[in-house]
Amino acid sequence: MLSECLLTDRVAIVTGAGQGIGAATAALLARAGATVLIGELDAEQAESVAGSIRAAGYKCEAHGVDVTSPNRVRELAAYALARHGRIDVLVNNAGYYGKVPTLEMDDASMDRMMAVNYKGVQHCCQAALPAMIARGCGSIVNVASMAGIKGSSSQASHYAASKGAVIALTRSLAAEFGPRGVRINAVAPGQVDTQLFRASIKERPERLPGIVEAIPLRRLGQPEDIARAILFLASDLAGFVTGQVLSVCGGRLLA
Ligand SMILES: NC(=O)c1ccc[n+]([C@@H]2O[C@H](COP(=O)([O-])OP(=O)(O)OC[C@H]3O[C@@H](n4cnc5c(N)ncnc54)[C@H](O)[C@@H]3O)[C@@H](O)[C@H]2O)c1
């Protein structure tokens, strides 16, 4: 299959790949030929994902990394360069979601949201970009959200704002680093069946049928749906694509 050689001999870092969209992305990028380095807060989860990817015959390493720590992120990038000689792909997937009514939202809630979802992406880009610029090529894919485009009405205005920041960052970096050979794009998932999504509806699970009904394709996304879009943007198939936000939401943005 074409997808099995899209990333042959490439080195890819995927953050937050201990479960959900990140785990599916790490597995797909590895199947496409990349050596995948997982940077994940939960080192045990990361090792479990990496171990199952290796057991299937592909290349994957797990690293305990908190993307809110610029030092730890720089160490991972330095390790990738020293051990593997290059960084071709960075997928900024690590993310956090929480609900707080807007009128009760304090600075600590806003700071935590921005620290992981926006600053974490900025740290990882800053760490990986020098290696990409030095070789005159590279691809960064940021995982934003439909909420970053249309906003959120479910007590998550800070989450929506953090993802809006990721979209603005994506476009800004694409303009800044395109001339140096680096492409930077984003995917904007709709509702995807992961722990994060399940937690977001746990207080009112009866909402699920209505959520699905509002999606033109009449199903939740699966982590693999997002992983395939990320693989496209990460690979040379998207060689003339930069600064774009690809919505992967089953048409929900139309509804
Ligand atoms: N599931 C959805 O419906 C949905 C929709 C839109 C966008 N997204 C985005 O997709 C991405 C992945 O979401 P998911 O649904 O797979 O979530 P998830 O909660 O299942 O997985 C997120 C992973 O990120 C890791 N992580 C969290 N904070 C981290 C940090 N500081 N450093 C490193 N790793 C960290 C977690 O440990 C976890 O393994 C997130 O950025 C999320 O905002 C998800």
The ligand as a Tripos MOL2 file, in Angstrom:
@<TRIPOS>MOLECULE
LIG
   44    48     1     0     0
SMALL
NO_CHARGES

@<TRIPOS>ATOM
      1 N1        -11.1690   13.6010   21.2230 N.am      1 LIG1
      2 C1        -11.7110   14.6720   20.6630 C.2       1 LIG1
      3 O1        -12.9520   14.7180   20.4700 O.2       1 LIG1
      4 C2        -10.8570   15.8300   20.2190 C.ar      1 LIG1
      5 C3        -11.4710   16.8370   19.4630 C.ar      1 LIG1
      6 C4        -10.7090   17.9090   19.0400 C.ar      1 LIG1
      7 C5         -9.3650   17.9740   19.3510 C.ar      1 LIG1
      8 N2         -8.7910   16.9870   20.0930 N.ar      1 LIG1
      9 C6         -7.3710   17.1320   20.4020 C.3       1 LIG1
     10 O2         -6.6690   15.9780   20.0040 O.3       1 LIG1
     11 C7         -5.5300   15.7910   20.8410 C.3       1 LIG1
     12 C8         -5.5430   14.3840   21.3890 C.3       1 LIG1
     13 O3         -6.7620   14.1990   22.0900 O.3       1 LIG1
     14 P1         -7.3200   12.7900   22.5670 P.3       1 LIG1
     15 O4         -8.7820   12.8650   22.4220 O.co2     1 LIG1
     16 O5         -6.5520   11.6670   21.9680 O.co2     1 LIG1
     17 O6         -6.9980   12.9410   24.1380 O.3       1 LIG1
     18 P2         -6.5680   11.9110   25.2720 P.3       1 LIG1
     19 O7         -6.8550   12.5940   26.5600 O.co2     1 LIG1
     20 O8         -7.1560   10.5670   25.0100 O.co2     1 LIG1
     21 O9         -4.9790   11.8240   25.0540 O.3       1 LIG1
     22 C9         -4.1670   12.9370   25.2950 C.3       1 LIG1
     23 C10        -2.7670   12.4470   25.6190 C.3       1 LIG1
     24 O10        -1.9460   13.6050   25.8360 O.3       1 LIG1
     25 C11        -1.1520   13.3780   26.9870 C.3       1 LIG1
     26 N3         -0.7740   14.6420   27.6040 N.ar      1 LIG1
     27 C12        -1.5840   15.5020   28.2830 C.ar      1 LIG1
     28 N4         -0.8670   16.5320   28.7580 N.ar      1 LIG1
     29 C13         0.4160   16.3280   28.3580 C.ar      1 LIG1
     30 C14         1.6210   17.0470   28.5590 C.ar      1 LIG1
     31 N5          1.6490   18.1590   29.2980 N.pl3     1 LIG1
     32 N6          2.7690   16.5580   28.0270 N.ar      1 LIG1
     33 C15         2.7410   15.4060   27.3010 C.ar      1 LIG1
     34 N7          1.6440   14.6720   27.1040 N.ar      1 LIG1
     35 C16         0.4790   15.1260   27.6250 C.ar      1 LIG1
     36 C17        -2.0540   12.5430   27.9070 C.3       1 LIG1
     37 O11        -1.2900   11.8670   28.9060 O.3       1 LIG1
     38 C18        -2.7130   11.6070   26.9130 C.3       1 LIG1
     39 O12        -1.9420   10.4460   26.6870 O.3       1 LIG1
     40 C19        -5.6180   16.8610   21.9230 C.3       1 LIG1
     41 O13        -4.7830   17.9500   21.5700 O.3       1 LIG1
     42 C20        -7.0810   17.2660   21.8900 C.3       1 LIG1
     43 O14        -7.2860   18.5720   22.3530 O.3       1 LIG1
     44 C21        -9.5040   15.9160   20.5430 C.ar      1 LIG1
@<TRIPOS>BOND
     1     1     2 1
     2     2     3 2
     3     2     4 1
     4     4     5 ar
     5     4    44 ar
     6     5     6 ar
     7     6     7 ar
     8     7     8 ar
     9     8     9 1
    10     8    44 ar
    11     9    10 1
    12     9    42 1
    13    10    11 1
    14    11    12 1
    15    11    40 1
    16    12    13 1
    17    13    14 1
    18    14    15 2
    19    14    16 1
    20    14    17 1
    21    17    18 1
    22    18    19 2
    23    18    20 1
    24    18    21 1
    25    21    22 1
    26    22    23 1
    27    23    24 1
    28    23    38 1
    29    24    25 1
    30    25    26 1
    31    25    36 1
    32    26    27 ar
    33    26    35 ar
    34    27    28 ar
    35    28    29 ar
    36    29    30 ar
    37    29    35 ar
    38    30    31 1
    39    30    32 ar
    40    32    33 ar
    41    33    34 ar
    42    34    35 ar
    43    36    37 1
    44    36    38 1
    45    38    39 1
    46    40    41 1
    47    40    42 1
    48    42    43 1
@<TRIPOS>SUBSTRUCTURE
     1 LIG1         1 GROUP 0 **** ****
